[in-house]
């Protein structure tokens, strides 16, 4: 029996023990993990973790989390790992194949982005490090010119900062924290006929209005360049990942530039780099590998030592503590670790578990009349399925998927039924508010497709999409 098939069959046994029928589970075929952490610039206790199946939100510094399912947010959990950013009001922005999506302040409803940010692939989204209301988005439609767009009002409107030459496919955008005029972008022109693939690193010294193009020579079947991080103290120092296909067993190169891209040196080689982050003071750099390896540099990226050669890293994030110390967040593979997200206050020497799948609860934190509060409870059995695939850790009581009980509508949100939302359901919640729950405003582009997925589809979708398919 193949390993994926064995895992799915084992999951069905655990689901049976939890009281969830496999027939109604909307399985999506890839192991649950957390792939990005985005901090709120105005509230350090509020941050968002993007999972393969949902967003997890904390408002108490990581003591507890609520969840928002992918269907309500409206990204495709089968193929998308959308980049996310949190701006001043707590609003979440995410890039999908269809364009930018924006949340309400509490993340309970989502809307499509405005003109210029919707209708084509928003491949990268970052908060402007110089403006808590600012966003930079790389738009990569594929069949039209790629653009870099900028917002100063949390995504309400955008202006085109720069349009790139035809044929270039953007991948990443980063802004130097110490210089608002220094903007870096990376991308590639795919192979066309006899013309080989070309990979570029772009540097702007005027806030993204114009860019200098610098080609990076490819080595041994490398595919693309992802600018990952810029030194908070030095705008000329940046780290670039040279990507390979997922199945490639050749280590990827991590490049360092100290002169704004004029020259590069290889500072680390490791399989499938999933993240590189500078500490807030620029003195430390951490790099993670999907296949195993947490590495640290104590000289701003020039040399690296391996902290844990076996740790299968899924994402990295770093920030300054209230007392001015360094704080590192590490997402890992819970199949091989007793936690999914941990944090370190000694530069990665030790990692304290913060969140694992045993901590997941059926709590959206949203009123039952919002899209998140009204739609996500129906997908709770799917969360239990995901939990079962990593060993059947206890996710709390399994709700009855055919329970016809009403949704709870109240301030702040309460645990919900797994019952499908009913247009006629109306109750008074703990906050004393009365509302009528309906499916009006619920996402339609992907929800119907995801709800119809069965076990065959779950077995077929066993590959991950962590980068644009090779052209």
Order of alpha helices (4+ residues) and beta strands (2+ residues): alpha-beta-beta-beta-beta-alpha-beta-beta-beta-beta-beta-beta-beta-beta-beta-beta-beta-beta-beta-beta-beta-beta-beta-beta-beta-beta-beta-beta-beta-beta-alpha-alpha-beta-beta-alpha-alpha
